[in-house]
Amino acid sequence: MTSPSGPASISAAQARRVALAAQGFTRARTAPIGTRQLNGLVDRIGLLQIDSVNVFERSHYLPVFARLGAYDKSLLDAITLKARAAHTEYVAHEAAFVRREDRPLFRWRMDDFRSRYAGDRDVWDAAHGRTARWLLADLADRGPMAASAIEHEENVRKGPWWGWSEVKHTLELLFRFGDVAIAGRDRFERRYGLPEQVFPASVLDIEVAERDAVRELVRRSVTALGVGTLGDIADYYRLKNAPTLAALRDLEDSGDVQPVSVAGWERSGKPAPAWLAAGMRIPRAVRASALLSPFDPIVWRRERALRMFGLDYRIEIYTPAPKRVYGYYVLPVLQDDRIVGRVDLKSDRKAGVLIVQSAWAEAAADTDTPEALAALLRDAADWQGLSAIEVRDRGTLSAPLATAVASAN
């Protein structure tokens, strides 16, 4: 693997297996799954991205199912949604659950948000100042609350930002600034509180310089990715390329990362610079079967998914229905170290049916794909408490998948 004249060199297949191993797909599944395994998984991948779409299942539940198998979702709720849970929310990749102790690593980002949205005090005061002052005083007096519980003449839905009210909009800005924090969720609605109402002094009193925070986030990015380009690594915590590269040079010097060349990752005929997590073993094989959330780190960066798996993927939730190619909530299907298909899933909870609205084969699919996917969908339906699977006639994989599902039944 190592060249005496330059950085290490690995194949594209090795890079793919390294990435899957780093994300926890090579670990043996154990049962029952408890909070120790859940905490360990979030520590391994660094964050769980949040999305409210619930047509099949909310996104943050899915990376756990993909890696660990069926588990009790209430256990994940206990470490993410409850007041003073082990995890809190912040804008990490996008909105995500991260460890409570990680809040100081994002203090610089809070300052950046404040500079961006409230840097001009006159503009801020004219737009949100009065509401912000009232909200902070109300939270100080009454404690953490959901936006819907706050009575105010501006608490009506209108305008941009998803039709949010002025109260909700201002709370979200204050959350980004670090002036309020998320004190858990109730029926998946955020509860906002002052930082001192949510975090202990041991967290709030820690100050981390921006350079040090970025360096730590970059180290975690490489560890979670296993191997990645500068763009991959910067994207994990939505960092800028220049400070990410500076951090990578520091981490090279400390032995935390190793420069690597990946065959097939060239740009304009030249190797694309990449970095490998120190001590990362290259598995001989990966044995996995998983449905990947659109917001799973394996596929959330489109360029990386295309380069690593040959998957040209974008979520089509915001695409008008007549223009959708694959469907509304489409999940890539991982089999071993290949992405073999994609399925548009919907949980009809009232009827107890998992609906496959469309199913599509990727180039890596083979004759075993329909049966393997049928078994995976059966596991998913059982986990969701659904008794039946219905495969609709749309997509290149729908007919063989319907046959495999019927045969399994």
C-alpha positions as CSV (number, residue, x, y, z in Angstrom):
1,M,0.0,0.0,0.0
2,T,2.8,2.4,0.8
3,S,5.0,4.0,-1.8
4,P,8.5,5.1,-0.9
5,S,8.3,8.1,-3.0
6,G,4.9,9.5,-1.9
7,P,1.7,8.9,0.0
8,A,0.0,5.6,0.4
9,S,-2.0,4.2,-2.5
10,I,-5.2,2.2,-2.2
11,S,-7.8,1.0,-4.7
12,A,-11.3,2.4,-5.1
13,A,-12.7,-0.9,-3.7
14,Q,-10.4,-0.7,-0.7
15,A,-11.5,2.9,-0.1
16,R,-15.2,1.8,-0.3
17,R,-14.6,-0.9,2.3
18,V,-12.7,1.5,4.6
19,A,-15.5,4.0,4.4
20,L,-18.1,1.4,5.3
21,A,-16.0,0.0,8.2
22,A,-15.5,3.5,9.6
23,Q,-19.2,4.0,9.6
24,G,-19.8,0.8,11.5
25,F,-21.0,-1.6,8.8
26,T,-18.5,-4.3,9.6
27,R,-19.3,-4.7,13.2
28,A,-21.1,-7.8,14.3
29,R,-24.8,-7.1,15.2
30,T,-25.7,-8.0,18.8
31,A,-29.0,-8.3,20.5
32,P,-30.6,-6.8,22.5
33,I,-29.5,-3.3,21.5
34,G,-29.4,-1.0,24.5
35,T,-28.3,2.6,25.2
36,R,-24.6,1.6,25.3
37,Q,-24.7,0.4,21.7
38,L,-26.7,3.5,20.6
39,N,-24.3,5.9,22.3
40,G,-21.4,4.0,20.9
41,L,-22.8,4.3,17.3
42,V,-23.4,8.0,17.6
43,D,-19.9,8.5,19.0
44,R,-18.6,6.5,16.0
45,I,-20.3,8.5,13.2
46,G,-20.3,11.8,15.2
47,L,-23.8,12.9,14.6
48,L,-27.3,12.0,13.6
49,Q,-28.8,14.3,11.0
50,I,-32.4,15.4,11.8
51,D,-35.2,15.6,9.3
52,S,-38.9,15.8,10.0
53,V,-40.2,13.9,7.0
54,N,-42.1,10.9,8.4
55,V,-43.5,9.2,5.3
56,F,-41.4,6.0,6.0
57,E,-39.5,6.9,9.2
58,R,-37.8,10.0,10.5
59,S,-34.3,10.2,9.2
60,H,-32.3,10.0,12.5
61,Y,-33.7,6.6,13.3
62,L,-32.6,5.1,10.1
63,P,-28.7,5.1,10.4
64,V,-29.1,3.1,13.6
65,F,-31.3,0.5,12.0
66,A,-29.0,0.3,9.0
67,R,-26.0,-0.5,11.2
68,L,-27.4,-2.3,14.2
69,G,-30.7,-3.8,13.0
70,A,-34.0,-3.6,14.7
71,Y,-34.0,-1.7,18.0
72,D,-36.4,0.0,20.4
73,K,-36.8,3.6,19.1
74,S,-37.8,4.8,22.6
75,L,-34.2,4.1,23.7
76,L,-32.9,6.5,21.0
77,D,-35.6,9.0,22.1
78,A,-34.3,8.8,25.6
79,I,-30.8,9.8,24.6
80,T,-31.8,12.5,22.0
81,L,-35.3,13.9,22.6
82,K,-35.6,14.0,26.4
83,A,-34.6,17.1,28.5
84,R,-31.0,16.8,29.6
85,A,-30.4,13.7,27.4
86,A,-26.9,12.6,26.5
87,H,-27.3,14.4,23.1
88,T,-28.4,17.9,22.1
89,E,-29.1,19.6,18.8
90,Y,-27.0,22.0,16.8
91,V,-26.1,22.8,13.2
92,A,-23.3,20.2,12.8
93,H,-23.7,18.9,9.2
94,E,-27.2,20.3,9.0
95,A,-29.5,20.2,12.1
96,A,-28.2,17.1,14.0
97,F,-28.0,15.4,17.3
98,V,-24.5,15.6,18.8
99,R,-23.1,14.9,22.2
100,R,-24.0,17.6,24.8
101,E,-20.3,17.9,25.6
102,D,-19.6,18.9,22.0
103,R,-21.3,22.2,22.2
104,P,-18.1,24.2,22.8
105,L,-16.8,22.9,19.5
106,F,-19.5,24.9,17.7
107,R,-19.1,28.2,19.6
108,W,-17.2,29.7,16.7
109,R,-20.1,28.7,14.4
110,M,-22.6,30.4,16.7
111,D,-20.5,33.6,16.4
112,D,-20.4,33.2,12.6
113,F,-24.2,32.9,12.5
114,R,-24.6,36.0,14.7
115,S,-22.3,38.0,12.5
116,R,-24.2,36.9,9.4
117,Y,-27.7,37.5,10.6
118,A,-27.3,40.1,13.3
119,G,-24.0,41.9,12.4
120,D,-25.9,45.0,11.5
121,R,-27.5,45.9,14.9
122,D,-29.9,48.5,13.4
123,V,-31.2,45.9,10.8
124,W,-31.4,43.2,13.5
125,D,-33.2,45.4,15.9
126,A,-35.7,46.6,13.3
127,A,-36.5,43.0,12.2
128,H,-36.2,40.9,15.3
129,G,-34.8,42.8,18.2
130,R,-38.0,43.5,20.1
131,T,-39.2,39.9,19.6
132,A,-35.8,38.5,20.7
133,R,-35.7,40.5,23.9
134,W,-39.2,39.5,24.8
135,L,-38.5,35.8,24.1
136,L,-35.3,35.7,26.1
137,A,-37.1,37.3,29.1
138,D,-40.1,35.0,28.7
139,L,-37.9,31.9,28.7
140,A,-36.0,33.2,31.7
141,D,-39.2,33.6,33.6
142,R,-41.2,30.5,32.5
143,G,-38.4,28.0,31.5
144,P,-38.1,25.9,28.3
145,M,-41.1,26.0,26.0
146,A,-42.1,25.0,22.5
147,A,-42.7,27.8,20.0
148,S,-46.4,26.8,19.9
149,A,-46.7,27.4,23.7
150,I,-45.5,31.0,23.5
151,E,-48.3,33.6,23.4
152,H,-47.4,36.6,21.4
153,E,-49.0,38.7,18.8
154,E,-46.3,37.7,16.3
155,N,-46.8,34.0,16.8
156,V,-48.7,33.3,13.6
157,R,-47.4,31.5,10.5
158,K,-46.4,33.7,7.6
159,G,-43.8,34.6,5.1
160,P,-40.5,32.8,4.3
161,W,-38.6,30.3,6.4
162,W,-41.2,27.5,5.8
163,G,-44.0,29.8,6.8
164,W,-42.7,30.2,10.3
165,S,-44.1,32.8,12.6
166,E,-41.9,35.7,13.7
167,V,-41.6,33.9,17.1
168,K,-40.4,30.6,15.6
169,H,-38.1,32.4,13.1
170,T,-36.5,34.5,15.9
171,L,-36.2,31.4,18.2
172,E,-34.4,29.6,15.4
173,L,-32.0,32.5,14.9
174,L,-31.3,32.7,18.6
175,F,-30.7,29.0,18.6
176,R,-28.1,29.4,15.9
177,F,-26.5,32.2,17.8
178,G,-26.3,30.1,20.9
179,D,-28.5,32.4,22.9
180,V,-31.1,29.6,23.3
181,A,-30.6,25.9,23.2
182,I,-32.8,22.9,22.5
183,A,-34.3,21.4,25.8
184,G,-35.5,18.2,24.2
185,R,-38.6,17.7,22.0
186,D,-42.2,16.9,22.7
187,R,-44.1,15.1,19.8
188,F,-41.0,16.0,17.8
189,E,-41.5,19.7,18.4
190,R,-38.5,21.5,19.7
191,R,-38.5,23.0,23.2
192,Y,-36.4,26.1,23.5
193,G,-34.6,27.2,26.7
194,L,-31.8,29.4,27.8
195,P,-28.4,27.7,27.7
196,E,-28.1,27.7,31.5
197,Q,-31.4,25.9,31.7
198,V,-30.2,23.2,29.4
199,F,-26.5,22.7,30.0
200,P,-24.4,22.4,33.1
201,A,-21.7,25.0,33.8
202,S,-19.1,22.3,33.0
203,V,-20.2,22.6,29.4
204,L,-21.0,26.3,29.2
205,D,-17.7,27.4,30.8
206,I,-15.5,25.6,28.3
207,E,-14.0,27.8,25.6
208,V,-12.3,26.3,22.6
209,A,-10.5,28.5,20.1
210,E,-11.8,28.3,16.6
211,R,-8.6,26.8,15.2
212,D,-8.6,24.1,17.8
213,A,-12.3,23.4,17.4
214,V,-12.0,23.0,13.6
215,R,-8.9,20.8,14.0
216,E,-10.9,18.5,16.3
217,L,-13.9,18.5,14.0
218,V,-11.7,17.6,11.0
219,R,-10.1,14.8,13.0
220,R,-13.5,13.4,13.8
221,S,-14.5,13.8,10.1
222,V,-11.6,11.7,8.9
223,T,-12.3,9.1,11.6
224,A,-16.0,8.9,10.6
225,L,-15.3,8.8,6.9
226,G,-12.3,6.4,7.1
227,V,-10.9,8.0,3.9
228,G,-12.0,11.2,2.0
229,T,-11.0,14.1,-0.2
230,L,-10.7,17.6,1.1
231,G,-14.3,18.3,0.0
232,D,-15.6,15.1,1.7
233,I,-13.8,16.0,5.0
234,A,-14.9,19.6,5.0
235,D,-18.5,18.7,4.2
236,Y,-18.9,16.3,7.1
237,Y,-19.3,19.3,9.6
238,R,-19.8,21.9,6.8
239,L,-16.4,23.5,7.2
240,K,-14.6,25.7,4.7
241,N,-11.9,24.1,2.6
242,A,-9.0,26.4,3.7
243,P,-9.2,25.9,7.4
244,T,-10.0,22.2,6.8
245,L,-6.8,21.8,4.8
246,A,-4.8,23.7,7.5
247,A,-6.2,21.3,10.1
248,L,-5.3,18.3,7.9
249,R,-1.7,19.4,7.7
250,D,-1.6,19.7,11.5
251,L,-3.1,16.2,11.8
252,E,-0.6,14.8,9.4
253,D,2.2,16.2,11.6
254,S,0.6,14.6,14.7
255,G,0.1,11.3,13.0
256,D,-3.7,11.4,13.2
257,V,-4.2,11.2,9.4
258,Q,-2.2,9.9,6.5
259,P,-2.2,11.3,3.0
260,V,-3.4,8.7,0.5
261,S,-3.9,8.3,-3.2
262,V,-7.1,6.4,-4.3
263,A,-7.1,4.8,-7.7
264,G,-10.1,6.0,-9.7
265,W,-10.5,9.2,-7.7
266,E,-8.5,11.3,-10.2
267,R,-9.4,14.7,-11.4
268,S,-8.4,15.8,-14.9
269,G,-6.1,12.8,-15.0
270,K,-4.3,13.7,-11.7
271,P,-4.8,11.9,-8.3
272,A,-7.2,13.8,-6.1
273,P,-5.5,14.4,-2.7
274,A,-7.2,12.3,0.0
275,W,-6.6,11.4,3.6
276,L,-6.9,8.1,5.5
277,A,-7.6,7.9,9.3
278,A,-4.5,6.7,11.1
279,G,-4.6,3.0,12.0
280,M,-7.5,2.4,9.8
281,R,-7.6,-1.3,8.7
282,I,-8.8,-2.2,5.3
283,P,-11.3,-5.0,5.5
284,R,-11.0,-7.9,3.1
285,A,-14.8,-7.8,2.6
286,V,-17.9,-6.1,3.9
287,R,-21.0,-8.1,4.6
288,A,-23.9,-5.7,5.0
289,S,-27.5,-5.3,4.1
290,A,-29.1,-1.9,4.8
291,L,-31.6,0.8,3.7
292,L,-29.8,4.1,3.8
293,S,-31.6,7.3,4.8
294,P,-31.2,10.2,2.3
295,F,-29.4,11.9,5.2
296,D,-27.0,9.0,6.0
297,P,-23.3,10.0,5.9
298,I,-22.7,7.3,3.4
299,V,-24.7,9.1,0.7
300,W,-25.4,12.6,1.9
301,R,-22.6,14.1,-0.2
302,R,-23.7,13.6,-3.8
303,E,-20.2,13.8,-5.3
304,R,-18.8,11.2,-2.9
305,A,-21.7,8.8,-3.4
306,L,-21.1,9.0,-7.2
307,R,-17.3,8.6,-6.9
308,M,-17.5,5.8,-4.3
309,F,-20.5,3.8,-5.4
310,G,-21.4,5.0,-8.9
311,L,-24.6,6.3,-7.4
312,D,-26.0,9.5,-8.9
313,Y,-28.3,10.4,-6.1
314,R,-30.4,13.3,-5.0
315,I,-33.4,13.5,-2.8
316,E,-36.5,14.5,-4.7
317,I,-38.8,15.6,-1.8
318,Y,-38.6,19.2,-3.1
319,T,-39.1,18.2,-6.7
320,P,-42.6,18.6,-8.1
321,A,-44.2,15.1,-8.4
322,P,-44.4,15.1,-12.3
323,K,-40.6,15.8,-12.5
324,R,-39.5,13.1,-10.0
325,V,-37.4,10.4,-11.5
326,Y,-37.3,7.8,-8.7
327,G,-39.8,9.0,-6.1
328,Y,-40.5,11.1,-3.0
329,Y,-38.5,9.5,-0.2
330,V,-36.0,7.2,-1.9
331,L,-33.6,5.1,0.1
332,P,-30.4,3.6,-1.5
333,V,-30.0,-0.1,-0.8
334,L,-26.6,-1.3,0.4
335,Q,-25.6,-4.9,-0.1
336,D,-22.2,-5.8,1.1
337,D,-19.9,-3.0,-0.3
338,R,-22.2,-2.0,-3.3
339,I,-25.3,0.1,-3.7
340,V,-27.5,-2.2,-5.7
341,G,-30.8,-0.3,-5.9
342,R,-33.1,2.4,-4.5
343,V,-36.6,2.2,-3.1
344,D,-39.3,4.8,-2.5
345,L,-40.9,3.7,0.8
346,K,-44.0,4.7,2.7
347,S,-45.3,3.3,6.0
348,D,-49.1,3.1,5.9
349,R,-49.4,2.7,9.7
350,K,-53.2,2.7,9.7
351,A,-53.4,-0.3,7.4
352,G,-50.2,-1.9,8.7
353,V,-48.5,-2.0,5.3
354,L,-45.0,-1.1,4.1
355,I,-45.6,0.3,0.6
356,V,-42.8,0.1,-1.9
357,Q,-43.9,2.9,-4.2
358,S,-41.1,2.2,-6.7
359,A,-38.0,0.1,-6.8
360,W,-35.0,0.6,-9.1
361,A,-31.9,-1.5,-9.9
362,E,-28.5,0.0,-9.9
363,A,-25.6,-1.2,-12.1
364,A,-24.2,-3.2,-9.2
365,A,-27.4,-5.3,-8.8
366,D,-27.3,-9.0,-9.5
367,T,-29.6,-12.0,-9.5
368,D,-29.6,-12.2,-5.7
369,T,-30.7,-8.6,-5.3
370,P,-34.5,-9.1,-5.3
371,E,-34.4,-11.8,-2.6
372,A,-31.9,-9.9,-0.4
373,L,-34.0,-6.8,-0.7
374,A,-37.2,-8.6,0.1
375,A,-35.6,-10.0,3.3
376,L,-34.4,-6.5,4.2
377,L,-37.8,-5.0,3.6
378,R,-39.4,-7.7,5.8
379,D,-37.0,-6.8,8.6
380,A,-37.9,-3.1,8.1
381,A,-41.6,-3.8,8.2
382,D,-41.3,-5.8,11.4
383,W,-39.2,-3.0,13.0
384,Q,-42.0,-0.6,12.0
385,G,-44.7,-2.8,13.3
386,L,-46.2,-3.4,9.9
387,S,-47.5,-6.8,9.0
388,A,-47.5,-6.6,5.1
389,I,-45.4,-5.4,2.2
390,E,-47.0,-4.1,-1.0
391,V,-44.8,-3.6,-4.0
392,R,-46.2,-1.3,-6.6
393,D,-45.5,-1.6,-10.3
394,R,-43.0,1.2,-10.9
395,G,-39.3,0.9,-11.5
396,T,-36.8,-1.5,-13.0
397,L,-36.6,-3.7,-9.9
398,S,-40.3,-3.7,-9.0
399,A,-41.4,-6.9,-10.8
400,P,-38.6,-9.2,-9.5
401,L,-38.9,-7.6,-6.1
402,A,-42.7,-8.3,-6.0
403,T,-42.1,-11.9,-6.9
404,A,-39.4,-12.2,-4.2
405,V,-41.7,-10.6,-1.6
406,A,-44.6,-12.9,-2.5
407,S,-42.3,-16.0,-2.4
408,A,-41.0,-15.0,1.0
409,N,-44.5,-14.6,2.3
